[in-house]
Amino acid sequence: MRKILITSLGAIAVMGLSACSEKAQDQVEQAGDAVGNDIERGINNADDKAAAGADKMGAAVDNAGHEIGAAADEAGAKIEAGAADAKHDIGSSVEKAGKDIKD
């Protein structure tokens, strides 16, 4: 009887340990899933921030391009106006010199 009782208690202890082991495995699996999810969220967050930064940089480059284009157009207009003024002044000076020579 004593052997049966000891064997029975041993069997109950083994079942208890195996149940604890399953529970521990489940907890480890859940913890691993949680860590994996945290890593995935971190990567997605970093990716979103990198994409937003790239969008901002692209917008800044586009804006700078527009400003450079506008400044170049303005400079070209000023050069053309200055050339027209110089042409007029030279023409007037040549005309005056011609009249002075004629007189």
HUVEN-V50690 format. One record per residue. N is the residue number from 1. PSI is psi as a letter, one per 20 degrees, with the letter a starting at -180 (999 if undefined). Layout:
N|PSI ; N|PSI
This chain:
1|g ; 2|g ; 3|h ; 4|g ; 5|g ; 6|g ; 7|g ; 8|g ; 9|h ; 10|g ; 11|g ; 12|g ; 13|g ; 14|g ; 15|h ; 16|g ; 17|g ; 18|h ; 19|g ; 20|h ; 21|g ; 22|g ; 23|g ; 24|g ; 25|g ; 26|g ; 27|g ; 28|g ; 29|g ; 30|g ; 31|g ; 32|g ; 33|g ; 34|g ; 35|g ; 36|g ; 37|g ; 38|g ; 39|g ; 40|g ; 41|g ; 42|g ; 43|g ; 44|g ; 45|g ; 46|g ; 47|g ; 48|g ; 49|h ; 50|g ; 51|g ; 52|g ; 53|h ; 54|h ; 55|g ; 56|g ; 57|g ; 58|g ; 59|h ; 60|g ; 61|g ; 62|g ; 63|g ; 64|h ; 65|g ; 66|g ; 67|g ; 68|g ; 69|g ; 70|g ; 71|h ; 72|g ; 73|g ; 74|g ; 75|g ; 76|g ; 77|g ; 78|h ; 79|g ; 80|g ; 81|g ; 82|h ; 83|h ; 84|g ; 85|g ; 86|g ; 87|g ; 88|g ; 89|g ; 90|g ; 91|g ; 92|g ; 93|g ; 94|g ; 95|g ; 96|g ; 97|h ; 98|g ; 99|g ; 100|h ; 101|g ; 102|h ; 103|999
